Amino acid sequence: MQLAGYLQRFDKNQLQKFTAGLGAPIVLLAIMGMVILPMPPFLLDVLFSFNIALSLVIILVAVFTQRPIDFGIFPLILLIATVLRLALNVASTRVVLLYGHEGGDAAGKVIEAFGEVVIGGNYAVGVVVFAILLIINFKVVTAGAGRISEVNARFTLDAMPGKQMAIDADLNAGYIDQDEARRRRQEITGEADFYGSMDGASKFVKGDAIAGLFIMLINIVGGLFIGMIQHDLSFGNAVEVYTILTIGDGLVAQIPSLLLSVATAIIVTRENETQEMGKEIRNQLGNQQALYIASAVLFVMGIIPGMPHVAFLGFSAIVGGYAYWQTRQAQKAEQEPVSTTLPAQDAIESSEVKELGWDDVHQVDTVGLEVGYRLIPLVDKSQGGELLTRIKGVRKKLSQELGFLIPPVHIRDNLDLDPNAYNIAMLGVTIGDAQISHDQELAINPGQVFGQLEGQATQDPAFGLDAVWIKPAQREHAQTLGYTVVDAATVVATHLSQLLTNNAYQLLGHEEVQQLLDMLAKSSPKLVEGLVPDILPLSTVVKVLQTLLFEGVPIRDMRTIVQTLSEYGTKSQDPDVLVSAVRIALKRLITQEICQGTPEIPVITLAPELEQMLHQSLQAGGEDGAGIEPGLADRLQKSLQQASQQQELAGEPAVLLTSGMLRPVLSRFFKYSVNGLNVLSYQEVPDDKQIRIVSSVGQ
């Protein structure tokens, strides 16, 4: 009864879980059984047939796989198939040596068929055929596949740092998200693991070919010894019986081995592109000029007296016909209408004369991008341009980071520009421009590379880093040397992202601020309704938010900002005072943006005497910094530049810690003269952060 109850509880799902992991142990036990236990000829026939079928399936899967890494289990399958075949060799050798004297079918019908039918029962022919197959497998296919596997593994591993940096650049540019970056990193890791495994798996194939040779020699010598001494066969009979069986056994094993070697060579020689091998061959061998010339050469050879006319003329007609068909397909593709007009060119003004109106007065674009005519393919989707998609990603990323909607970027072509130049404007004023090569890629030196590249030397437009314009074919080599390689569309998108970030305060106006307040009112109506215009006018709120963006503070936390303005707006209408109060309320967010969550803040301080002198200068000349003596300002700027560069080399942020009165003035004063300097007041340091003084200016 207890057993029946247990069986009732042991349901179907539990049975499936129990049997799911039995496959590998059963295969291992079967291989050990073939090596240790004697096997009947019928079972040998079944296993040899299964071995041939498995090899055919593997090579066909290798042919139809679109990318090599899609067949990622191939190295494991190759190992299992190789071990299975060697175990079959051991089992068949035992049967051949024990029962070979009884007749040709003593070791099974498969071995007999390969020994009698394939080589015609002639052991001399069998030895020659087997030797040729062994040479082809060992010296041609296996040697070449092993060398390619080794090179692929080495270059794939060397290129990993560059590919990882390229993914980081794409992520920072904003046109891929975290999920896509994670997927690409997993793909790079899988590619490295695959080619590393293939390098080792190719050694299995090479060892299998060598083992086939030694097994054949041992079987022939052992068969002669057993046949002549134990079974009293003559030398001729022993040679004929055991050699034919050994050659049949070797061919049964060598043909699947050759198929697996060819499958290995196909996998390692394929390009890592998402396309079937047959399509790749048709696309790359379908050169019309080459096909026409080959057809003409075959025709000339076919009309030479003594040549096989039918064969050569027939193939000449086939090759020529295929070339003609390719030409017709190309002509049809060219006749299809392709639109290359930019969206800005779609509207053509009417030729009719009409009265001028306010519609003819065009306002400047908030953000505009003008491109030379050679850069039109970057923004034309019909020509494969990706810049529009990249710019959309940049807008989405910046909108999420800064806290308000970045306006659309209006793109148009400008014939007055250099053909390879582009111009970025904000509110009608140019804020950035550069020249690029749309059909090349930019290899950026991130600070440490291991070689030089051939190409046009330049600088990255966004950050001013040294870079080289290279051909797309040099991409893998450049990444191997440590360069970060990006295409032309990414260069423009990154430059645009950097300029929009630095000038975000100019994009925020009254309409945008009202939209932010309306969105906050949906969740916190009481918080918003008393702010504008009862406490502060909308223009003051706009000025506060613009100043925060100017100082690099995102305005994502509108709840805290509005709450602080409501509290301090009744005490002061001065935007600088309100900004200081909001910054103190947002101090955790500000330090998180600067220090990325580290427990301590490395800071640069001013000497007490220097800070006192600056206080006196501000009292004498006003809060705009006009009272600071020029010589003192120049020395202070140079000292802060040196300290900031030292922090950058140390991989830490440059933070100047000063009093609340000096902070707004010094922040505006060094906004553009000292790159990357963050100015904090003592009140803006959170209680849970530790301060570490790295240098003191003025001592």
NUVO-803271 format. One record per residue (C-alpha): x, y, z; residue in one letter. Coordinates in steps of 0.25 Angstrom, whole numbers, plus 2048, in hexadecimal, padded with zeros to 3 digits. Example, Ala and Ser with C-alpha at 12.3 -4.5 7.8 and 13.67 -1.06 7.14 Angstrom:
<rs>
8317EE81FA
8377FC81DS
</rs>
This chain:
<rs>
800800800M
80B80A803Q
8128077F6L
8048097EEA
8038167F6G
81181A7F2Y
80F8177E3L
80281F7E3Q
80982B7E9R
8158297DFF
80D8307D3D
8118337C5K
8188407C7N
82183A7D2Q
82482E7C8L
8288387BEQ
83183F7C7K
8388327CCF
83A82D7BDT
83F83B7B8A
84D83A7BCG
84F82B7B9L
85382E7AAG
8628317ADA
8648267B7P
85E81B7ADI
8678207A1V
87381F7AAL
86F8117AFL
86C80D7A0A
87A81279CI
88180A7A8M
8797FE7A4G
87E7FE796M
88C7FF79BV
88B7F47A5I
8807EA7A1L
8807E2794P
8757E678BM
86D7DE781P
86E7E1772P
8607E6771F
8627F177BL
86F7F5775L
8677F7768D
85D80076FV
867808776L
86F80A769F
86380F762S
86081876DF
86E81E76DN
86D82175EI
85F82775FA
86483076BL
86F835762S
866838757L
85D840760V
868848766I
86E84C759I
860850753L
85D858760V
86B85F75EA
867862750V
85A868753F
85D86F760T
85D87E75DQ
868882767R
87387976DP
87087D77BI
861879779D
86786B779F
86D86D786G
86C85E78BI
87585A77FF
882858787P
87A84F791L
873847786I
88184577FL
88784078CL
87C83678EI
87C83177FA
88B82F780T
88A82778DV
87F81F787L
88681C77AR
893818782L
88B80F78BA
88580877FL
893806779N
8977FF786V
88A7F6785A
88B7F3777S
89A7F0778T
8967E5783R
88C7DF77AV
8957DF76DV
8A17D8775L
8987CE77CL
88F7CA771Y
8957CF764G
89A7C1760H
88C7BD75FE
8887C5753G
8867D374DG
8797D5755D
87F7D1762A
8807E0767A
8737E4761G
86C7E8754K
8717F6754V
8807F3755I
87E7E874BE
8777F2741A
8827FC742F
88D7F1741G
8867EA735E
87E7F572DV
88580272FV
8937FC72CI
88F7F0724G
8947E672DG
8A37EA729N
8AB7ED736Y
8B67F472EA
8AB7FE728V
8A67FF736G
8B380373CV
8B580E732V
8A7813733V
8A8813742F
8B681A742A
8B0825738I
8A5828741L
8AE82874DL
8B7832746I
8AC83B742I
8A683B750N
8B383D758F
8BC84574FK
8B184E748V
8A484F74FV
8A884D75DT
8B585575CA
8AF861756G
8A3861760A
8AC86076CG
8B486C767R
8A8874764I
8A2871772S
8AF875779E
8AF882772V
8A0885774N
8A1882783A
8AD88B784R
8A889777DF
89A896783T
8A0896791L
8A98A278DD
89D8AA787A
8948A8794M
8998B579BP
8968BE78FG
8898B878CK
8858BA79BQ
8898C879AM
8818CA78DA
8758C5794I
8778CF7A0D
8798DA795A
86B8D678FD
8658D679CL
86A8E37A0N
8668E9793A
8588E5796G
8538DD78AY
8548CF792I
84E8CC79FD
8538C47ABQ
84C8B77A6D
8528B9798E
8608BB79EA
85E8AF7A7R
85A8A779BR
8668AB793R
8708A879ER
86A89A7A0Q
86C898791E
87A89D791I
87D89379DT
876888796G
87E88B789E
88B88A791A
88787D798D
88387778BF
89087A784Y
898876790G
891869790S
892867781M
8A1868783D
8A185D78CG
897855785A
8A0855778S
8AA84D780K
8A0842782F
89E841773V
8AD841770K
8B083677BG
8A482E775D
8AB82E767A
8B882976DI
8B181F776A
8AA819769G
8B8816763L
8BE80F76FF
8B1807771I
8B2802762M
8C17FE764L
8BE7F7771I
8B27F076CN
8BA7EA75FI
8C67E6767V
8BD7E0772G
8B47D9768G
8C07D3761L
8C67CE76EF
8B87C8773I
8B47C2766G
8C27BB763M
8C57B6771I
8B77B4778Q
8AF7B076CH
8BA7AA763D
8B77B3757L
8C17B474CS
8C87C274AF
8C07C573EG
8B27C2744N
8B57C9751A
8B97D5749V
8AD7D5740E
8A37D274BV
8A87DC756Y
8AC7E774DT
89F7E8746I
8987E8753L
8A17F2759T
8A07FB74DI
8917FA74EG
8917FD75DD
89A80975AG
89280E74FL
88580D757V
88C816762A
89481F758Q
889824750I
88182975CP
88E82F761S
890836754L
88283B754L
884841762L
89184775ES
88A84E752V
87F85375CA
88A859765T
891860759A
883865755I
88186B762I
88E871765V
88F877757T
88187E757R
88088D759E
878891765N
86D89675DE
85E89375ET
85D88C751Q
85C87D74CE
869878745M
861875738G
85D884737K
86B88973AE
87188072FI
866885725R
868894729N
877894729Q
87A88A71DL
86F891714G
87989B70EN
87389D700Q
8808A16F9Q
8888956FFA
87C88B6FBL
87C8916ECY
88C88F6EBI
88B8816F1A
88087D6E7S
8898836DCA
89587B6E0V
88C86E6E1L
8878706D3F
8958726CEV
89A8656D4M
88D85E6CFG
8908616C1I
89E85C6C1I
8A084F6B9P
8A28436C2G
89B84A6CEM
88E8446D4P
88584E6CDH
87884A6D4V
87D84C6E2A
8848596DFF
87A8606D6L
86F85B6E0G
8758626ECF
87886E6E3S
86986F6E0A
86586D6EFI
86F8786F4V
86B8826E9G
85D8806ECG
85E8826FAY
86688F6F8A
85B8946EEY
8518916F9W
859898704Q
85A8A46FAT
84B8A46F8R
8488A4707Q
8528B0709A
84B8B86FEQ
83D8B5704K
8428BA712A
8488C770CE
83A8CA705Q
8338CA712E
8308D8716P
8398DC722V
8368E972AS
8428F172ET
83B8FD732T
83C903740L
830906748P
833915747A
833914738Q
82590E737D
81E91B737A
82092372AI
81B93172AE
810934720S
81493C714S
807945716E
80A95371BV
802956728K
802961732E
80C96073EL
80695C74BG
80B958759W
80C94A755D
81894E74CD
81F953759V
82794775EH
82C94676CQ
83994076FV
83A931773D
83D92E782T
84792477EV
84B92276FG
855919768L
85A91D75AE
862913751V
86A914745G
86590D738Y
86E90173AR
8698FF748L
85A8FD743I
85B8EE743P
85D8EF752L
84F8F5754V
8488EE748D
8418E174DK
83F8DC73FS
84F8DC73EQ
8518D574BG
8538E1753G
8538DF762E
8558ED767L
8468F0769L
8458E4772T
8518E877AR
84C8F677CI
83F8F1781K
8478E878BG
84F8F4790V
8438FC792R
83D8F179AK
8498EF7A3K
84B8FE7A6L
83C9007A9S
83D8F57B3Q
84A8FA7B9E
8479097BAL
8389087BDG
83190F7B2F
82E90C7A3L
83991079AI
83391778DP
834910780P
840912777V
83D918769H
84691275FI
848918751R
853918746D
85B925743N
862926736L
86A93273CD
871928745L
87D920742D
87891373CP
87E90B748N
87A915753A
86F91675CY
86A922765N
862921772I
85B92E776A
852932782M
84893D781L
84E941774G
85D94277AV
867938776T
86D930782I
87592577BG
87A92176DD
883916768A
88790F75BQ
88590075AI
8878F4750S
8798EE74FH
87E8E1748D
88A8DF752Q
88A8DC761E
8918E476CL
89B8DD775A
89C8E5782I
8A88E478BN
8A38E2799P
8B08E579FG
8B88D879EQ
8BA8D0791V
8C48C678CF
8C78CB77EG
8C48D5773Q
8BA8D4768L
8BB8D9759E
8B08E4756G
8AD8F2757Q
8B18F8765A
8A690176CT
8A0903779Q
8938FE77FD
88990A77DP
88290878BA
88E906794F
89A90A78CG
8A18FD78DL
8AB8F9783D
8A58F0778A
8A78EA76AV
89D8E875FW
89E8DA75AI
8988D1750K
88D8C7755P
8968BB752A
8A08C075DQ
8968C0768R
89A8B376EE
8A88B676DH
8A68C4774A
89E8BE77FQ
8A98B4781T
8B38BF783L
8AA8C578EG
8A38D0786Y
8948D3788T
88E8D377AV
8818D9776V
87A8DD769D
8778EA764A
8698EB769A
86E8E8777T
8788F3776V
86D8FD772V
8638F877DA
86E8F8788T
872906784H
86490B784L
861904792S
86E90B798Q
869919793L
85B917798L
8609137A5T
86991F7A7N
85E9297A2N
8529227A8A
84E92F7AFY
84B9367A2Q
84192C79EL
83892E7ABL
82E9397A9G
82193D7AFH
8199337A7E
8229277ACE
82192C7BAV
81292D7BAQ
81191F7B4Q
81A91A7C0L
8119217CAL
80491B7C3D
80A90D7C4M
80D90F7D3L
8009147D5A
7F99077D1K
8009007DDS
80290B7E7S
7F79167E4P
7F891D7F1K
80791F7F0L
8069267E2V
7FA92E7E3E
8009387EDG
80D93A7E7L
80A9427DAV
80794D7DAP
80394F7E9D
81194C7EEI
81A94E7E2L
8189527D4P
81A9487C9L
8269507C4S
82E94E7D1T
82B93F7D1V
83093E7C3V
83D9467C7K
83F93D7D3V
83E9307CAL
8479367BFQ
8529397C9T
85192B7CFL
8539257C1L
85E92F7BEF
86592A7CAE
86391B7C6G
8589187D0V
84D90F7CAP
83E9147CDI
8389067CDR
8349087DCD
82A9137D9M
82290F7E6R
82E9137EFT
83191F7E6I
8239257E7V
8229227F6Q
82F9297F8T
82A9357F0L
81D9367F7S
824936805E
82F940801Y
8279487F7G
820950802T
82D954808K
8359587FBS
83295B7EDQ
84195B7E9D
84394F7DFP
85294D7E5D
84C94B7F3V
8429427EEL
84C93A7E6V
8559387F2S
8499337FAA
8459297EFV
8539247EER
8539217FDI
84691A7FCA
84C9127F0L
85990F7F6K
8589007F6R
8549007E7L
86090A7E4I
86B9027EBT
8658F57E5Q
8678FB7D7E
8758FF7DBI
87A8F47E3C
8728E87DDQ
86E8E37EBG
87C8E27F2T
87C8E5801P
8868F0800E
8888FC7F8I
8969017F4P
8969107F4V
89F91C7F1I
89F9277FBT
8A39367FBL
8AD93A805A
8A6943811P
8AE94F80DE
8AA94E7FEL
89C94B801E
89B95780AQ
8A29607FFM
89795B7F5L
88C95F7FFH
89196D800Q
89296E7F1S
88496A7F0L
87F9747FAQ
88797F7F3A
88397B7E4G
8769747E5G
8719667E4E
8749647D5D
8839637D8G
8879707D2A
88F9747DEG
8999687DEI
8A696E7DAE
8AA9697CCP
8B89637D0G
8B295C7DCL
8A79567D3A
8B19517C9D
8BA94A7D4R
8AD9447DAL
8A993F7CCQ
8B79397C9K
8B79327D7S
8A992C7D6L
8AC9277C8Q
8B99207CDQ
8B191A7D9A
8A69167CFS
8AF90F7C6Q
8B69077D1Q
8A89027D6Q
8A58FE7C8E
8B28F67C7L
8AE8EF7D4A
8A08EC7CFG
8998F47D9E
88F9007D7P
89590E7D9A
88D9157E4V
88F9237EAL
88A9257F8L
8879337FCT
87E93C804S
86F93E800G
87294C7FCM
87E9497F3L
87793D7ECR
86E9447E2P
87994E7DEV
8849437DCL
87A93A7D5S
8779447CAR
8869497CAF
88C93B7C7F
8809357BFK
8889357B2Y
8969387B6S
89892C7BFV
89391F7B8N
88C9157C1G
88C91E7CEL
88091C7D8N
87F9277E2V
8789237EFL
87592B7FCS
87792680AY
86892580CQ
86691C7FFE
86E910805V
86590580AP
867901818D
86A8F2814D
8768F780BK
8848F8810Q
88D90380AI
89B900806R
8A490C803I
8AD9097F7V
8B39177F5S
8B19257FAS
8B39317F1V
8BA93D7F6G
8C49377FFQ
</rs>
